[in-house]
Amino acid sequence: MRAINWFAALGAMLLLGPSAARADVKLPGLISENMVIQQKAPVHLWGWADEGETVTVRFVGREASTTARNGRWAVTLKPAPSAGGPFTLTIAGKNTITLNNVLVGEVWVCSGQSNMEWPLSASFEPQTHIAAATNPQIRLLTVPKVRSGAPRDDVAANWQECTPQTVADFSAVGYFFGRDLHKALKVPIGLIDSSWGGTPAEAWTRAAVLEGHPDLRSLTGSYRRALSGYYTARLNHAAAVAKAKAENQPAPREPGRPWKPGELYNGMIAPLLPYRIRGVIWYQGESNAGRAAQYRTLFPAMIQNWRDDWNIGTFPFLAVQLAPFMAIQPQPTESSWAALREAQLHAAKVLPKVGLAVITDVGEENDIHPRKKEPVGARLALAARKLAYNENIVHSGPVYRSMRVVGDRAVLSFDHVGGGLEARGDKLTGFAVLGPDNQWVWADAKINGNTVEVSAPGVSRPVAVRYGWANYPVVNLWNKDGLPATPFRTDAPDVKQ
């Protein structure tokens, strides 16, 4: 929140006289030169001013005035025109602020943890992409990392044009998404990156939402226990540092503080809420792996929380499914990452306008941060074109729909088949079947029209089938539109795990 140095203000009044006490009209970081205003939507603008001060806003033939109350002012102009610009925006009170190079287009928030935060400069073949990134029709804003116990009302950042210099440290996934969306829509694109590595979904959810949900309020108690353990670890760390110093040894790493539910929502989402957006792209889940059953509830609750608080309707929310990671297993096994992917898919099934970018072909066994971010952004852009802009395109790979058993074969049907199913390789891989003996074994699978038939030697009657059910799935079922199938299991998830 904004801190006021009352002693400095009083000193200025005494030295410079009554006129110096006047507070200029001020704007939040989101309202700056180079900004993108959401097209065809009411334009909400706000800021700070003296009590009772009249503030007038003018933008492309639209004008509105208001009076500051409690030091704040806000206006809503008639809907912005179709995409275009650059335009000039003026805000006049006791002072006048002129903002140049303002565009009207499509505004998206890019949020999540480290794979969303991951910069273009550290992605695959960065120099090629950075050198080609100059595009004045794409604008970027990165929200500073802030933990907060209460909702904040500003971010210490401003909009910038997309250039090789400004994009290098911007979200790679966000940039590739915006680049592809601009190519498809041919309108200005505004990207707000609000992400932080290593963060769980509960930190991005308003605490009252969690406390009011019977299945999520336990997160508050879990945080308190984790915080108690953290303080103990801090004491142990201090002793270990002193011992290492005395023995001239490297000091151990300081323990990390646990994430408090709601603190990133307060610090990095709440300040964005007055700003009109089209939708959100989201890459997160690694920090919630191991709690997939809880995530089935938490993730949809977080999405609904954001939609409720933005209060602009059911805007598209497009998520990235977890990439393959960790050692490839030789035999079928249980997998916390597969369960988390299933929980991500669950949100897309229970909420409207939730899309999922599947990236089973983009992963690294020994690195939780796969460098190839371009396919991730491209698939998110496809989902946006379908769910936000209603284009008649295939935006998803095959998604399991149903299974029927015919003799010793399981016949699987899918949604989002598109132009048909195909195997990327000689034959399908990644299928496992459960027999009456309750043992999972690798299975043979073949495409038959728009279905997949699965069987295994020694399994007389399949009970269930799994596909890509692993931390690092080795799979190759795609549709002919170039999108991979999401991993799945036909046996019901254990929602108590």
Stockholm file with secondary structure:
# STOCKHOLM 1.0

chainA/1-497         MRAINWFAALGAMLLLGPSAARADVKLPGLISENMVIQQKAPVHLWGWADEGETVTVRFVGREASTTARNGRWAVTLKPAPSAGGPFTLTIAGKNTITLNNVLVGEVWVCSGQSNMEWPLSASFEPQTHIAAATNPQIRLLTVPKVRSGAPRDDVAANWQECTPQTVADFSAVGYFFGRDLHKALKVPIGLIDSSWGGTPAEAWTRAAVLEGHPDLRSLTGSYRRALSGYYTARLNHAAAVAKAKAENQPAPREPGRPWKPGELYNGMIAPLLPYRIRGVIWYQGESNAGRAAQYRTLFPAMIQNWRDDWNIGTFPFLAVQLAPFMAIQPQPTESSWAALREAQLHAAKVLPKVGLAVITDVGEENDIHPRKKEPVGARLALAARKLAYNENIVHSGPVYRSMRVVGDRAVLSFDHVGGGLEARGDKLTGFAVLGPDNQWVWADAKINGNTVEVSAPGVSRPVAVRYGWANYPVVNLWNKDGLPATPFRTDAPDVKQ
#=GR chainA/1-497 SS CCCCCHHHHHHHHHHHCGGGGCCCCBCCTTSSTTCEEETTSCEEEEEECCTTCEEEEEETTEEEEEECBTTEEEEEESCCCSSEEEEEEEEESSSEEEEEEEEEEEEEEEEESHHHHCBGGGSSSHHHHHHTCCEEEEEEEECCCCCCSSCCCCCSCCCEEECHHHHTTSBHHHHHHHHHHHHHHCSCEEEEEEECTTCCGGGGSCHHHHHTSTTTTHHHHHHHHHHHHHHHHHHHHHHHHHHHHHTTCCCCCCCCCCCCTTHHIIIIIGGGTTSCCSEEEEECCGGGTTCHHHHHHHHHHHHHHHHHHHTSCSCCEEEECCCCBSCCCSSCCCCHHHHHHHHHHHHHHHSTTEEEECCTTSCBTTBSSCSCCHHHHHHHHHHHHHHTTCCSSCCSCCEEEEEEEETTEEEEEEECCTTCEEESSSSCCCEEEECTTSCEEECEEEEETTEEEEECTTCSSCCEEEESCSSSCCCCEEETTTEECCCEESSCCCTTC
#=GC SS_cons         CCCCCHHHHHHHHHHHCGGGGCCCCBCCTTSSTTCEEETTSCEEEEEECCTTCEEEEEETTEEEEEECBTTEEEEEESCCCSSEEEEEEEEESSSEEEEEEEEEEEEEEEEESHHHHCBGGGSSSHHHHHHTCCEEEEEEEECCCCCCSSCCCCCSCCCEEECHHHHTTSBHHHHHHHHHHHHHHCSCEEEEEEECTTCCGGGGSCHHHHHTSTTTTHHHHHHHHHHHHHHHHHHHHHHHHHHHHHTTCCCCCCCCCCCCTTHHIIIIIGGGTTSCCSEEEEECCGGGTTCHHHHHHHHHHHHHHHHHHHTSCSCCEEEECCCCBSCCCSSCCCCHHHHHHHHHHHHHHHSTTEEEECCTTSCBTTBSSCSCCHHHHHHHHHHHHHHTTCCSSCCSCCEEEEEEEETTEEEEEEECCTTCEEESSSSCCCEEEECTTSCEEECEEEEETTEEEEECTTCSSCCEEEESCSSSCCCCEEETTTEECCCEESSCCCTTC
//
